[in-house]
């Protein structure tokens, strides 16, 4: 459950801040500039962008959008 929450938080950082060209220092004071630079570098390399595009297209082609919570079925 912790892993899912951490993944969701990183995804939120990417969509709210990196893709919009903002920084999260006002909202998340514990993130250091060095940590932020490393995270931005990881999310903006060619491989990460290509993988994101691939998964976006795959999600768009899925006609059965199943959303399971932590409890499963």
N, CA, C and O of each residue as an XYZ file, in Angstrom:
292
protein
N       0.828     -1.190      0.000
C       0.000      0.000      0.000
C       0.878      1.262      0.000
O       0.533      2.269     -0.618
N       1.997      1.191      0.691
C       2.901      2.326      0.728
C       3.471      2.598     -0.660
O       3.614      3.751     -1.065
N       3.797      1.527     -1.386
C       4.331      1.678     -2.733
C       3.340      2.335     -3.678
O       3.716      3.180     -4.490
N       2.066      1.946     -3.573
C       1.033      2.544     -4.412
C       0.865      4.030     -4.105
O       0.705      4.844     -5.014
N       0.903      4.372     -2.841
C       0.762      5.768     -2.435
C       1.945      6.601     -2.924
O       1.767      7.729     -3.384
N       3.150      6.043     -2.824
C       4.339      6.754     -3.285
C       4.298      6.941     -4.795
O       4.667      8.004     -5.295
N       3.856      5.927     -5.526
C       3.735      6.023     -6.985
C       2.721      7.103     -7.372
O       2.964      7.890     -8.287
N       1.592      7.135     -6.678
C       0.557      8.136     -6.946
C       1.074      9.547     -6.668
O       0.764     10.482     -7.406
N       1.865      9.699     -5.596
C       2.423     11.009     -5.243
C       3.427     11.469     -6.287
O       3.427     12.641     -6.662
N       4.285     10.569     -6.764
C       5.247     10.938     -7.806
C       4.522     11.318     -9.090
O       4.934     12.245     -9.787
N       3.452     10.609     -9.399
C       2.670     10.939    -10.582
C       2.027     12.313    -10.434
O       1.963     13.077    -11.397
N       1.557     12.627     -9.243
C       0.967     13.943     -8.971
C       2.017     15.051     -9.106
O       1.734     16.114     -9.659
N       3.221     14.801     -8.603
C       4.296     15.781     -8.754
C       4.594     16.026    -10.232
O       4.821     17.162    -10.648
N       4.590     14.969    -11.003
C       4.885     15.094    -12.427
C       3.811     15.910    -13.139
O       4.135     16.831    -13.889
N       2.548     15.588    -12.915
C       1.479     16.278    -13.642
C       1.256     17.703    -13.148
O       0.991     18.595    -13.954
N       1.357     17.936    -11.836
C       1.089     19.275    -11.299
C       2.241     20.252    -11.464
O       2.022     21.454    -11.621
N       3.462     19.744    -11.431
C       4.604     20.641    -11.392
C       5.511     20.540    -12.618
O       5.776     21.555    -13.263
N       5.988     19.357    -12.952
C       6.943     19.237    -14.054
C       6.293     19.589    -15.379
O       6.849     20.372    -16.150
N       5.127     19.025    -15.658
C       4.479     19.275    -16.940
C       3.972     20.708    -17.075
O       3.730     21.176    -18.188
N       3.812     21.397    -15.973
C       3.355     22.789    -16.016
C       4.491     23.781    -15.787
O       4.267     24.992    -15.785
N       5.716     23.271    -15.594
C       6.874     24.140    -15.425
C       6.938     24.855    -14.089
O       7.505     25.943    -13.990
N       6.361     24.254    -13.062
C       6.359     24.871    -11.733
C       7.288     24.108    -10.797
O       7.812     23.056    -11.163
N       7.494     24.631     -9.601
C       8.273     23.945     -8.572
C       7.388     23.722     -7.343
O       6.506     24.533     -7.060
N       7.619     22.625     -6.610
C       6.744     22.287     -5.482
C       7.227     22.801     -4.126
O       6.705     22.380     -3.093
N       8.198     23.689     -4.108
C       8.817     24.078     -2.840
C       7.844     24.778     -1.895
O       7.984     24.653     -0.678
N       6.877     25.498     -2.412
C       5.911     26.175     -1.537
C       4.955     25.166     -0.890
O       4.557     25.335      0.263
N       4.591     24.123     -1.632
C       3.646     23.130     -1.118
C       4.325     22.016     -0.334
O       3.780     21.524      0.654
N       5.523     21.617     -0.780
C       6.268     20.538     -0.136
C       7.627     21.077      0.284
O       8.578     21.030     -0.496
N       7.728     21.582      1.487
C       8.948     22.214      1.961
C      10.085     21.254      2.241
O      11.234     21.683      2.354
N       9.795     19.949      2.359
C      10.838     18.978      2.671
C      11.646     18.555      1.447
O      12.684     17.910      1.596
N      11.203     18.899      0.255
C      11.942     18.540     -0.956
C      13.061     19.556     -1.157
O      12.817     20.761     -1.211
N      14.279     19.061     -1.267
C      15.428     19.950     -1.484
C      15.574     20.239     -2.975
O      15.100     19.457     -3.800
N      16.213     21.335     -3.333
C      16.438     21.630     -4.759
C      17.217     20.536     -5.482
O      16.956     20.273     -6.656
N      18.162     19.897     -4.810
C      18.925     18.811     -5.437
C      18.031     17.609     -5.731
O      18.136     16.998     -6.795
N      17.148     17.271     -4.783
C      16.211     16.169     -5.005
C      15.257     16.499     -6.135
O      14.930     15.629     -6.943
N      14.808     17.737     -6.204
C      13.888     18.147     -7.252
C      14.554     18.083     -8.622
O      13.948     17.611     -9.584
N      15.785     18.551     -8.717
C      16.513     18.501     -9.992
C      16.687     17.061    -10.479
O      16.547     16.785    -11.670
N      16.990     16.151     -9.560
C      17.141     14.738     -9.922
C      15.807     14.157    -10.397
O      15.770     13.414    -11.377
N      14.730     14.487     -9.717
C      13.403     13.994    -10.102
C      13.002     14.539    -11.473
O      12.472     13.800    -12.303
N      13.247     15.811    -11.712
C      12.932     16.413    -13.011
C      13.757     15.755    -14.107
O      13.251     15.489    -15.197
N      15.026     15.493    -13.820
C      15.880     14.831    -14.809
C      15.357     13.441    -15.147
O      15.356     13.045    -16.312
N      14.911     12.697    -14.134
C      14.379     11.353    -14.359
C      13.117     11.382    -15.201
O      12.902     10.494    -16.025
N      12.284     12.387    -15.005
C      11.002     12.438    -15.704
C      11.074     13.087    -17.082
O      10.124     12.971    -17.857
N      12.171     13.767    -17.410
C      12.241     14.472    -18.687
C      13.229     13.864    -19.676
O      13.453     14.437    -20.742
N      13.826     12.718    -19.350
C      14.700     12.076    -20.333
C      13.839     11.425    -21.407
O      12.658     11.154    -21.188
N      14.430     11.178    -22.555
C      13.691     10.641    -23.708
C      12.985      9.321    -23.399
O      11.843      9.118    -23.809
N      13.661      8.425    -22.678
C      13.080      7.114    -22.384
C      11.820      7.251    -21.532
O      10.832      6.557    -21.772
N      11.849      8.136    -20.546
C      10.696      8.315    -19.667
C       9.526      8.930    -20.424
O       8.377      8.546    -20.205
N       9.802      9.866    -21.299
C       8.735     10.501    -22.075
C       8.125      9.500    -23.049
O       6.907      9.465    -23.221
N       8.966      8.684    -23.691
C       8.464      7.672    -24.628
C       7.625      6.623    -23.905
O       6.590      6.198    -24.416
N       8.060      6.205    -22.729
C       7.307      5.230    -21.954
C       5.969      5.802    -21.508
O       4.954      5.105    -21.517
N       5.972      7.057    -21.123
C       4.731      7.714    -20.724
C       3.750      7.789    -21.890
O       2.559      7.532    -21.717
N       4.241      8.138    -23.066
C       3.386      8.196    -24.265
C       2.828      6.820    -24.593
O       1.652      6.691    -24.935
N       3.670      5.781    -24.490
C       3.240      4.420    -24.789
C       2.107      3.994    -23.856
O       1.108      3.428    -24.299
N       2.271      4.272    -22.560
C       1.245      3.890    -21.586
C      -0.020      4.728    -21.746
O      -1.122      4.234    -21.508
N       0.124      5.974    -22.142
C      -1.048      6.813    -22.383
C      -1.874      6.275    -23.534
O      -3.099      6.196    -23.439
N      -1.213      5.905    -24.624
C      -1.917      5.338    -25.780
C      -2.555      4.001    -25.426
O      -3.671      3.712    -25.857
N      -1.855      3.183    -24.643
C      -2.407      1.899    -24.228
C      -3.651      2.095    -23.362
O      -4.631      1.365    -23.514
N      -3.620      3.065    -22.466
C      -4.771      3.337    -21.601
C      -5.951      3.861    -22.412
O      -7.102      3.551    -22.102
N      -5.675      4.652    -23.447
C      -6.762      5.169    -24.290
C      -7.430      4.065    -25.099
O      -8.620      4.147    -25.400
N      -6.666      3.030    -25.453
C      -7.231      1.950    -26.263
C      -8.019      0.941    -25.439
O      -8.712      0.098    -26.009
N      -7.935      1.003    -24.141
C      -8.640      0.064    -23.276
C     -10.107      0.463    -23.166
O     -10.428      1.542    -22.668
N     -10.999     -0.417    -23.635
C     -12.421     -0.079    -23.586
C     -13.063     -0.486    -22.261
O     -14.133      0.017    -21.917
N     -12.424     -1.389    -21.514
C     -12.940     -1.828    -20.223
C     -12.071     -1.236    -19.121
O     -11.047     -1.815    -18.758
N     -12.465     -0.110    -18.598
C     -11.680      0.591    -17.596
C     -12.022      0.060    -16.206
O     -12.978      0.514    -15.577
N     -11.236     -0.903    -15.734
C     -11.459     -1.524    -14.448
C     -10.653     -0.768    -13.401
O      -9.449     -0.567    -13.559
N     -11.311     -0.358    -12.351
C     -10.653      0.363    -11.267
C     -10.844     -0.447     -9.967
O     -11.926     -0.467     -9.381
N      -9.786     -1.092     -9.552
C      -9.856     -1.869     -8.307
C      -9.130     -1.100     -7.218
O      -8.081     -0.501     -7.457
N      -9.688     -1.121     -6.042
C      -9.033     -0.504     -4.903
C      -8.081     -1.464     -4.249
O      -7.752     -2.502     -4.824
N      -7.633     -1.141     -3.064
C      -6.681     -1.996     -2.361
C      -7.326     -3.283     -1.887
O      -6.621     -4.246     -1.586
N      -8.652     -3.325     -1.814
C      -9.342     -4.527     -1.368
C      -9.555     -5.555     -2.455
O     -10.017     -6.660     -2.170
N      -9.229     -5.222     -3.705
C      -9.417     -6.167     -4.808
C     -10.864     -6.141     -5.296
O     -11.472     -5.080     -5.434
N     -11.394     -7.328     -5.551
C     -12.748     -7.425     -6.077
C     -13.723     -7.109     -5.013
O     -14.930     -7.135     -5.255
